[in-house]
Amino acid sequence: MRLGSARRDPRLRPHPEPASGDAGVPHSAPLSGRDMAAPRSPAEWPGLEGAHERRFGLFVIGDVGIEIRASLPDVRFTELDADRLSYAPARAMVAGTAVNLARPATCYFRRVGVLGKVGDDDFTPVIRRELRRIGVDDHLRVEAGTPNGVAVMLRDRPCGGGRGARLLVVQDDPPGRRLAEPEVRAAAAGIGDADVLAIDGYSLLSPVSRRALSAAARLARDAGTRVAFDLVPHDIDARLPARAVLPVLALADAVISEAPTLARLLGRPAPAEGFEVRGLLPELDRAVPGRPLWLLRFGATSLERVIAYRRERLLMEYPTGYGDGVERAGFGDRLAASELYWWLSGP
């Protein structure tokens, strides 16, 4: 049986949210300054290597394109003052926010579908072939006569035991910025058949895809499909005013974000320590209505720890497993896939 044709799991509980103690979320306790003792975190169960039993349906809307990655072992960006040739491991791959989440999600979810807008060039069949290879349902829309989006990620030589700086160059105005509301509505059956719709902030960067994103979230809510929103790019506060972002957060049942990003978006100082993140929580309650599950990442690189929170309830704080010696590329998406499965899983 094809992955995408597996029979849908029954709904765990009515939309929009699980009760305390259900769907992988521990029984909550009143907000306090103490770290909360809690049952297994997503990093512990199902863990970051996939679930023992693949369940649920995930539908992802986001960017799809080509990315070129390289790490430069003998170059520091700050030392460059002339042209330089460097031989280093480099690879081209199908990537983008939708694919980057869908790839690890296939290790957790029984069905994964991707909707994105791609170009019409020699990379298009490569993209579609990769989706088939990883077992993802292809809901792509093709913009005729347009090249696919290309991104280049370079990481320089580490300094002082660090990981090196990362330079990410992304094609301006890729096809995904023109994913339109009618194209989202054409995928309503796929959205409605999923247990969770995953969307992200890159679609907010153009008015066209912003309207499409809002339409997708409303379609999901009408169908009883939960909505998870990933607040990226991490400098979205420098690209959009809060009034362009908060309405989408209000449609989400779960929000994944680096805590500093949310803080800056709300005009607050960026937190680093757990007590500072906890100080931000009442601001979230005031800014966003409803009771979304907030998964707030923080730490030295904003990836080491997570606070799980729902209005006036600190649910748990947990380490992600990220640290020295752990590859950063792809870690956040593996963590997100694990967190979504954990959230949906009943006792």
Residue pairs with C-beta under 8 A, 6 or more apart in sequence:
2 135
3 106
3 110
3 111
3 112
3 135
3 136
3 137
4 111
4 112
4 113
4 135
4 136
4 137
6 110
6 111
8 57
8 111
8 193
9 55
9 56
9 57
9 110
9 195
11 195
11 224
12 18
12 22
12 23
12 195
12 344
12 346
13 19
13 22
13 23
13 346
14 224
15 221
15 224
15 225
15 226
15 253
16 221
16 226
16 253
16 290
17 226
17 253
17 291
17 292
17 293
17 310
18 24
18 25
18 343
18 346
20 26
20 27
20 28
20 313
20 315
21 27
21 347
22 346
22 347
23 343
23 344
23 345
23 346
24 42
24 341
24 342
24 343
24 344
24 345
24 346
25 293
25 308
25 310
25 315
25 343
26 38
26 39
26 315
26 316
28 310
28 313
28 314
28 315
29 36
29 313
29 314
30 312
30 313
30 314
31 278
31 281
31 312
31 313
31 314
32 314
33 275
33 278
35 274
35 317
36 314
36 315
36 316
36 317
38 315
38 316
38 317
38 318
39 316
41 306
41 316
41 318
41 319
41 342
42 306
42 318
42 335
42 338
42 339
42 341
42 342
42 343
43 318
43 319
43 320
43 321
43 335
43 338
44 318
45 342
46 52
46 108
46 338
46 341
46 342
46 345
47 338
48 321
48 331
48 334
48 335
48 338
49 107
50 104
50 107
50 108
51 107
51 108
51 341
54 106
54 107
54 108
54 109
54 110
55 108
55 109
55 110
55 341
55 344
55 345
56 108
56 109
56 110
56 111
56 195
56 196
56 341
56 344
57 109
57 110
57 111
57 112
57 113
57 193
57 194
57 195
57 196
58 102
58 105
58 109
58 111
58 112
58 113
58 194
58 195
58 196
58 198
58 340
59 112
59 113
59 114
59 115
59 139
59 187
59 190
59 191
59 193
59 194
59 196
59 197
59 198
59 225
60 98
60 101
60 102
60 105
60 112
60 113
60 114
60 115
60 197
60 198
60 199
61 98
61 114
61 115
61 116
61 179
61 184
61 197
61 198
61 199
61 203
61 212
61 213
61 216
62 96
62 97
62 98
62 101
62 114
62 116
62 176
62 198
62 199
62 200
62 202
62 203
63 96
63 97
63 98
63 116
63 149
63 174
63 176
63 202
64 94
64 96
64 98
64 99
64 114
64 116
64 117
64 118
64 127
64 140
64 149
64 176
65 94
65 95
65 96
65 118
65 119
65 123
65 127
65 148
65 149
65 150
65 151
65 171
65 174
65 175
65 176
66 92
66 93
66 94
66 95
66 123
66 126
66 127
66 148
66 149
66 150
66 151
67 92
67 93
67 94
67 95
67 96
67 150
67 151
67 152
67 153
68 90
68 91
68 92
68 150
68 151
68 152
68 153
69 90
69 91
69 93
69 153
69 154
69 329
70 88
70 89
70 90
70 91
70 153
70 154
70 155
71 88
71 89
71 154
71 155
71 164
72 86
72 88
72 154
72 155
72 156
72 157
72 164
73 88
73 157
74 86
74 88
74 157
75 84
75 86
75 156
75 157
76 156
76 157
76 159
77 156
77 165
77 167
94 126
94 127
94 130
94 131
95 151
96 116
96 149
96 151
96 176
97 200
97 202
97 230
97 232
98 114
98 115
98 116
99 114
99 116
99 130
99 131
99 136
100 330
100 333
101 198
101 230
101 333
101 336
101 337
102 112
102 114
102 131
102 134
102 136
103 134
103 136
103 330
103 333
104 330
104 333
104 334
104 337
105 112
105 337
105 340
106 112
106 134
106 135
106 136
107 337
108 337
108 338
108 340
108 341
109 337
109 340
109 341
111 137
111 193
111 194
112 135
112 136
112 137
113 136
113 137
113 138
113 139
113 190
113 194
114 131
114 136
114 137
114 138
114 139
114 140
115 139
115 140
115 141
115 179
115 183
115 184
115 187
115 190
116 140
116 141
116 176
116 179
117 140
117 141
117 142
117 143
117 175
117 176
117 178
117 179
117 183
118 124
118 127
118 140
118 141
118 142
118 143
118 148
118 149
118 175
118 176
119 142
119 143
119 146
119 147
119 148
119 149
119 174
119 175
120 142
120 143
120 144
120 145
120 146
120 147
121 146
121 147
121 148
123 147
123 148
124 142
124 148
127 140
127 148
128 138
128 140
131 137
131 138
131 140
132 138
137 190
139 187
139 190
141 179
141 183
143 175
143 178
146 175
148 174
148 175
149 170
149 171
149 174
149 175
149 176
150 171
151 168
151 169
151 170
151 171
152 168
152 169
153 166
153 167
153 168
153 169
153 329
154 166
154 167
154 169
155 163
155 164
155 165
155 166
155 167
156 164
156 165
156 167
157 164
158 164
161 324
163 328
173 206
176 202
176 203
176 209
177 203
177 205
177 206
177 208
177 209
178 206
178 208
178 209
179 203
179 208
179 209
179 212
180 208
180 209
180 211
180 212
181 211
181 212
181 215
183 212
184 191
184 212
184 213
184 215
184 216
184 219
185 215
185 219
187 216
188 219
188 223
191 197
191 216
191 219
191 220
191 223
191 225
192 219
192 220
192 223
192 224
192 225
194 220
194 225
195 225
195 226
195 344
196 225
196 226
196 227
196 228
196 340
196 343
196 344
197 216
197 217
197 220
197 225
197 226
197 227
197 228
198 228
198 229
198 230
198 336
198 340
199 213
199 216
199 217
199 227
199 228
199 229
199 230
199 248
200 229
200 230
200 231
200 232
201 229
201 230
201 231
201 232
201 233
201 236
201 245
201 248
202 232
202 233
203 209
203 210
203 212
203 213
204 210
204 213
204 236
204 240
204 244
204 245
204 248
205 239
205 240
210 244
210 248
213 248
214 247
214 248
214 251
217 227
217 229
217 248
217 251
217 252
218 251
219 225
220 226
220 227
221 227
221 251
226 253
226 254
226 344
227 251
227 252
227 253
227 254
228 252
228 253
228 254
228 255
228 256
228 340
228 343
229 248
229 249
229 251
229 252
229 254
229 255
229 256
230 255
230 256
230 257
230 336
231 245
231 249
231 255
231 256
231 257
231 258
231 261
231 262
231 265
232 261
233 239
234 258
234 260
234 261
234 302
235 261
236 245
236 261
236 265
237 261
237 264
237 265
238 264
242 265
242 266
242 267
242 287
245 265
246 287
246 288
249 255
249 287
249 288
249 292
250 288
250 289
250 290
252 292
253 292
253 293
254 292
254 293
254 294
254 295
254 340
254 343
255 288
255 292
255 293
255 294
255 295
256 295
256 297
256 336
256 339
257 294
257 295
257 296
257 297
258 296
258 297
258 298
258 302
258 303
259 270
259 271
259 277
259 280
259 296
259 297
259 298
259 302
259 307
260 270
260 271
260 272
260 298
260 302
262 280
262 284
262 296
263 269
263 270
263 271
263 280
263 283
264 270
266 280
266 283
266 284
266 287
268 280
268 283
269 276
271 277
271 279
271 280
271 298
272 298
272 299
272 300
273 298
274 298
274 305
274 307
274 317
276 298
277 296
277 298
277 307
278 307
278 314
280 296
281 294
281 307
281 309
281 314
284 294
284 309
285 311
285 312
290 311
291 310
291 311
292 310
293 308
293 309
293 310
293 315
293 343
294 307
294 308
294 309
294 310
295 306
295 307
295 308
295 339
296 306
296 307
296 308
296 309
297 303
297 304
297 305
297 306
297 320
297 332
298 304
298 305
298 306
298 307
299 305
299 322
301 322
301 328
303 320
303 322
303 328
303 331
303 332
303 335
304 319
304 320
304 322
304 323
305 317
305 318
305 319
305 320
306 317
306 318
306 320
306 335
306 339
307 314
307 316
307 317
308 314
308 315
308 316
308 317
308 318
309 315
320 331
320 335
322 328
322 331
322 335
